[in-house]
Amino acid sequence: MSAESRLLRLWYGPAWRTVALWPLEALYRLVTALRRAAYRVGLLRRHEVGSPVVVVGNLTVGGTGKTPVAAWLAAQLRARGLRTAVILRGYGGRHDGAPLRVTHDSDPAVVGDEAVLHARRGADLVFVGRDRVAAARAAAAAGAQVVVCDDGLQHLRLVRQFEIAVIDAARGLGNGHLLPAGPLREPRSRLATVDAVVLADRGASAGATMTWSMPRAVHARLRLGAAVNLQSGARRALDSFRGEALKAVAGIGHPDAFFSALRSAGLTIEARAVPDHAPLDGAAMSWTGVATVLMTEKDAVKCRDFARPAWWYVDLELGIEPASVARELLARVLDATGLAHVSGERLG
């Protein structure tokens, strides 16, 4: 088991297991509070960027479904006729300079896998940069009418008109402690200040979901869709893989969720998790041999140049139900950003 896996087990287990780290947690809590207070009283400056900004982030370290939510929101805004940009830090990429525009054929090793994923999903504009303010300004200068920031809830320099916090409905907030004693980047009280909370249900969390009753909470269902061949683009129903000996790889924040969903679909897999944003190449994937391989779309963008004929990624479909709740969330975003007057296609 990797050090990352061991740490996650601690954070999502009984709180007493991390008692030795509580003094460091207290220091982290103090620094976080002082930093937020400095922005509140004006000692540290917040920056407008020229276009309204919606931040989609999380309170916890690790995967919560944040990127699928950001992609869903960007798609809905585009469907309303708005030129929409997605900005990201570019985790996993080596770019460390001025904001860089990302296209569908950009190198994930340079700009990060999530940025290429957004570009391949059809975002009008995608920019990466360590400085979110500079990235958002670059997007606005390129014609973005609205900017969706994938991650950045804690990036307080960036003025935003709407905040969405995404929580994994099954894992919740872990042991409830801040770093390094728990997975929280900010106290749970931060949820009272965001504009919406999205509870991402991956299918095994029906019971956990019922425990989350808070204002502005929206339930999003993340479900596996069809498999897409990395070479040909052909689509294949997931259940058609039943009875085959399969290998599965996931380099995401919560790889067990992907593997569990495949097994719940009746598939027999040999699973291998790699660290989130880890680079993948032919050598790293040599363990798969000539087997049929299933992976996430986020991993697929790193494998296209050396993909084999039997490699597939599995679509991740996000739905907010009922549809009236999705419409209400989008209406609130449009109202907060001052774009409610823009007419366009119906919400899908």
N, C-alpha and C positions, 0 to 999 in steps of 0.2 A: 504494500500500500504506500502511495506517495505521501510526502509531507503535507501536501495540499489536502489530500483525502483525510488524513488523520486530523488535521486542524478543523475541517468541516464537520467531522464526526463529533469533535469536542464542542464546537459551537452550536450544533443542533442536538446536543444531548443535555443531561441535567446540568444546571448552572453551577453546582458545587464543584464540578470537575475543573473549572477554570479559576477557582478561588485564588490561586497564587498570582494570577494576573490582574486581580481587582485593583491593586494600587496603581498599576500602569493605566488601567481603564479610567481611574479617577483623574489622572493627569491628562489623558486624551479628552475626557469630557470637559475639563477646564479650558484647554486650548480651543476646542471647538466652540464653546460658549463665548469666549473672548473674541474669537474671530467673527462670529455672527454679530456680536454687539458692536464691534468696530465698524462693520458695514451699516448697521442700523443707525448709528449716531453720526456717520459720515467720515469717520477717520480713514476708512478705506472706501474707495470710490466705485460705484456701479456705473456701467456703461451701456447706453443705448446704441443700437446698431443700424438704425434706419428702416428696419422692417420688424413687424411683430414677431415674437419668439415664443414657442411652446417647448417646454422642457419635459422630456419623458425620462425619468430616472428611477433610482431605487434607494432604499435605506440600507440595504444589506450588501455585503460582498458576495459575489457568486451570481449564478444565473437566476433570473426571476421571470423571464419572458419580456424583458424591456424592449429588445430590438424588434420582435414581432409586433408589439403594440405601437412602436414608433413607425414601423412600416405601414401598419394598418391606417394610422392617423394620416400619414403623408398621402396615402392612396385616396382616402376619403376627401382630403382637401383638394387634391388634383381633380377628383371627380366633380368638385364644385367649380371648376374652372380657374383655380388659383395656381399660379406658378409657385411650386413648393420646393424648398431646399431642405436637405438633411445634412446636419453637420455632426462630426464625431471627432474624438480625440485621435482615432486611428490606432487603437491598441493592437499589438502584434505586428505592426508595420515599423519600418525603420526611419520613415520620414520625420524630420525634426526641425523643419524650417518654416518658412512662411506658409500660409494656407494653400493647400494643393487641391485642385479640382480632380475629382475621381470620375472615371467613365467605366462602362461595363467591361472593358478589356484592360483596366489598370492592374498592376501587379499587386496582389494581396500582401506580398512580402514587403512592399514599400508603403502601402496606404492602410493595410489592415483588412482582415476578412469581412468584417461587418460593413465597411464602407463599400466594398465591391458588391456585397450582397444587396445593399440598397440601390446601387446603380443598376444592377441586373434586374431588379424588380421594377425599374422604370421611373425612379425619382427624377424630377426635372433637373435638379442640381444636387451634387454631393460634394462637400468639401471636408477635408481633414486638416487638423492643426492642433498643436498642444494648447494654443491660446484660443479658447472658444469665442471670445469677443472678436478677434481678428478673423476667425473662420466665418462667423455670422456676418460680419461686415463685408467680407468677400462675396458671400452668397447674395447679400442685399445689392451689392454693386453689380452683380451679374444678372439682376432682374428678379430675384425672389420676392414674391409678395408676402410670404410667410416662411419662417424658418423653424424647422423641427430639430431640436437638439436631442440626439440619441445619447443619453447619459448626461451628466452635468447638473444634477440636482444640487450638488454641493459647490458648484462653480459659481459663487455668488457675485463675481464681477459682472456677469452677464445679466442685464435687465431682461426679465421675462414677463409676459402678459398672462401666462397660464402654466401651471405646474401639474404634472401627473406623476404620482408615485406608483410603481408597479410592485406587487408583492406576490410571491409564489404562495398560492393558497394552501398547499400541502405543508410546506416548511415554515410558513409564517415568518416571524422575526427571530427564529432560533431560540436561544436561551435568554433573549431579552437584554443582553449586555452589549456595551460598546466595545470596539476594538481596543486592545487585542484579546479581551476576555470573551468576546462574542462577535457576531457578524455585523453588528450595527455600525454604520458610519455616523449616524446621528441618533439622538434619542427618539423613542417612539412618539413623543409629544410633537415631533416635527410633522407628523401626519395631520395634525390639526390645522396646519398652516397651508397645506397644498390645496389645490382647487379640485382635484379628483384623485381617488385611489382606485386602481385597477387590480382586482384579485385574479391572477392567472391560474386557471384550473387546468391541469394537464391530464385529468381523467381519473386520477387515483386520490382525489382530494375532496370528495363530496362531503365527508364528515367535517373536515377541517374548514371548508368554506362556510359552513353554517355558524362557526364560532366567530366569524368576522362580521360584526354588525356595527358599521360606523357611517357617519354622514358622508355623502358624496361617493360611496363605494359602488363600483361597477364590476360585474363578474364577466370575465372573458374566458371562453373555452378554447384551449389549444389542442387541436386534434391532428393526427397524422393523416395526410391525404394520399395521393397517388405517388408512385415512385417514378423518377425521371432519369433516363439514361444519360450519363455524363458525355458520351460521345455523340449519340444520335439525336438526343432530345425526345426520344420515344417515351410515352407514358404507359405505365402498367399498374393495374390495381394491386394494392399491397397484399391482399389475401391470396393473390395468385402465386406468391412465393411460399405458401404453406407446403411443407413436406420437403423443401430444399434445405441443404446444409449451407447456412449463410454465415458470413462474418460481418460484424457491424463495428463501426468506429465513430466516436463522437469526441470532438474537441470543443466542448461548450461548457458553460458554467455549471450545469447540472446534468452530466451525461447519463446518470442512472435513469432520469426521467425518459430519455429517448429509448434506452434499452428496455425499460419496463413497458413502454407503449408498444414496442415491436413485439415483445412476448405476449402482451395482452391481445395483440392482433392474431395470435396463433402461430407466430413464427419461431423457429428454433435457430438461435444465433450464438455464435462465439463472439463475445463482446470485448472490445478494448477501448478504454478511455485514455485520451491524451489531454494534457493541460489546456485550459481555455486559451485560444488564440495561438496555440503552438504551431510552428511551421510544419508542413507536410511535404514530403518529396518521395520519389520512387523508393529510396532506401528505407524511409520511415514506414512505408506501406508494403514493404516486401513480405511481411508476415502473412499477408492475405493470400499469397500464392495465386492460383488461378480460380479461386473461389468467387462466387457471387458476393458482392460487397454492398451493404447499405450504409449510408452516412447521412449526416445532416446537410442541408443546403449551405450552411456556413462553412463546413469542411469542403464541400464540393468546389467552391470557388478557388480553393488552393490546389485542387487535384486535376483540373481540366487539361493541363498541358501534358500530363502523363497518364491520363485515365485509361483503363482497360475496358473492353467491350461489356464486361459483366459488372461494371460499377454503376450504382444508382444512388441518387439522393432522394430523400423522402420529403415531400411538401409538408410544411407546417401551416395548417389552416387556423386562423383566428376568427372567432365569431363572438360578438357581444349580443346577448339575447336578454329579453326580447328586442326586436328591432327598434321599438320606441325608445329604449334606453340608449342604444347607439345613436339614434337621432338627437336625443336630448344632450348627450355628451358632446357631439359635434356642434350643436347649436350653441352650447356654452362656450366652446372654444372660439367659434366665429364671433360671438358677441364680445368676449374678452379681448380679442385681437382687433376689434373694430372692422371686421370683414363680413359681418352678417348681411350686409346689403348686397353682397356679390351673389348673383344667381348662377346656377349651373345645373349639372346633372343631379339626379336624385341620389340620396345616400344608399349605398349598396349594403 
